Amino acid sequence: MKAKAYTVWKEAVIFYLGGMFYCLTELLWRGWTHGSMFLLGGLCFYLVGGLDRHFRMSILAQIVLGALIVTFFEFWTGMLVNRVMDLNVWDYSRLKFNLLGQICLPFTLLWMPLSLIACFCENYLRHALFDEPMPQVRWVI
């Protein structure tokens, strides 16, 4: 496989596995999921897991930034699928500290441990599937 095609293939595999991981998590958490969650989960897994490849940061910074990234994309996905398309995939309006029922502080905090899991899983998958080196994990600074 040519180098560029192989790179696209690797990134697509990581995206796909991230989408599947999130859908499985949602199935275990609430008993159902939606196709849009595969796309959102894959994107978030890819972006959050890749932070350490593009920026020098501690794992602590990575999970905080990861939670903010997930919250950002969750808001815009919610605006599209819940408000514009009226699919009612989720509604946080009954939870405290919500914004238009699409995001809320409790779930932003929940994205932190899931971001930590995503960081380690994404690195492990790249190592196990594509023989990429495991990055050095720095907990602070």
C-alpha positions in Angstrom: 0.0 0.0 0.0 1.4 3.4 -0.9 2.4 5.6 2.0 -0.4 8.2 1.7 -3.1 5.6 1.2 -1.7 3.6 4.2 -1.8 6.8 6.4 -5.5 7.4 5.4 -6.3 3.8 6.1 -4.7 4.0 9.6 -6.6 7.2 10.5 -9.9 5.7 9.2 -9.4 2.6 11.3 -8.7 4.7 14.4 -11.8 6.8 13.7 -13.9 3.7 13.1 -12.8 2.0 16.3 -13.4 5.2 18.3 -16.9 5.4 16.9 -17.6 1.7 17.8 -16.1 2.2 21.2 -18.4 5.2 21.9 -21.5 3.4 20.6 -20.7 0.4 22.8 -20.2 2.7 25.8 -23.6 4.3 25.1 -25.3 1.0 24.7 -24.0 -0.1 28.1 -24.8 3.2 29.7 -28.3 3.8 28.5 -29.3 0.8 26.4 -29.4 2.4 23.0 -27.5 4.7 20.6 -27.9 6.5 17.4 -25.9 6.5 14.1 -24.9 10.1 14.7 -23.1 9.0 17.9 -20.8 6.8 15.8 -19.7 9.8 13.8 -19.4 12.0 16.9 -17.6 9.3 18.9 -15.2 8.6 16.1 -14.3 12.2 15.7 -13.8 12.8 19.4 -11.8 9.7 19.9 -9.6 10.6 16.9 -9.1 14.2 18.1 -8.7 13.6 21.8 -6.5 10.5 21.3 -4.2 12.4 18.9 -3.5 15.4 21.1 -0.3 14.0 22.4 0.9 13.4 18.8 0.5 17.0 17.8 1.1 18.9 21.1 3.5 18.5 24.0 1.2 18.2 27.0 0.6 16.2 30.1 -2.0 13.6 30.3 -3.9 15.8 32.8 -4.0 18.7 30.3 -5.0 16.2 27.5 -8.0 15.0 29.4 -9.2 18.5 30.4 -8.8 19.7 26.8 -10.3 16.4 25.6 -13.5 17.0 27.7 -13.7 20.5 26.2 -13.3 19.2 22.7 -16.0 16.6 23.3 -18.3 19.2 24.8 -17.8 21.5 21.8 -18.6 18.9 19.2 -21.4 17.5 21.4 -23.0 21.0 21.4 -22.9 21.4 17.6 -23.9 17.9 16.9 -26.8 18.3 19.3 -27.8 21.5 17.6 -27.9 19.7 14.3 -29.4 16.4 15.1 -31.7 17.4 18.0 -32.7 21.0 17.1 -32.4 21.2 13.3 -33.2 17.6 12.3 -35.5 17.1 15.4 -34.2 13.5 16.0 -34.3 13.9 19.8 -31.2 11.8 20.4 -30.5 13.4 23.8 -31.9 16.1 26.0 -30.0 17.5 29.0 -32.6 20.2 29.7 -33.6 18.6 33.0 -30.0 18.6 34.3 -28.5 21.5 36.0 -26.0 23.8 34.2 -27.2 22.9 30.7 -27.0 25.0 27.6 -30.1 24.6 25.4 -30.4 21.0 26.6 -27.5 20.0 24.3 -24.5 20.1 26.8 -24.3 20.2 30.6 -21.6 20.5 33.2 -22.2 17.0 34.7 -21.5 15.4 31.2 -18.5 17.7 30.6 -17.1 16.3 33.8 -17.9 12.7 32.6 -16.0 13.3 29.4 -12.8 13.7 31.5 -12.4 10.0 32.5 -13.6 8.9 29.1 -11.0 11.2 27.5 -8.3 9.5 29.7 -9.5 6.1 28.5 -9.5 7.4 24.9 -5.9 8.7 25.2 -4.6 5.4 26.4 -6.7 3.3 24.0 -5.8 5.3 20.9 -2.1 5.1 21.7 -2.4 1.3 22.4 -4.3 0.7 19.2 -1.8 2.6 17.1 1.0 0.6 18.7 -0.7 -2.8 18.5 -2.2 -2.4 15.0 0.3 -0.3 13.2 3.5 -0.8 15.2 3.7 2.9 16.1 5.8 3.7 19.2 4.0 4.2 22.5 4.4 7.9 23.6 5.9 8.8 26.9 3.1 9.6 29.3 3.7 12.7 31.4 1.1 13.2 34.2 1.8 16.8 34.9 3.4 19.7 33.0 
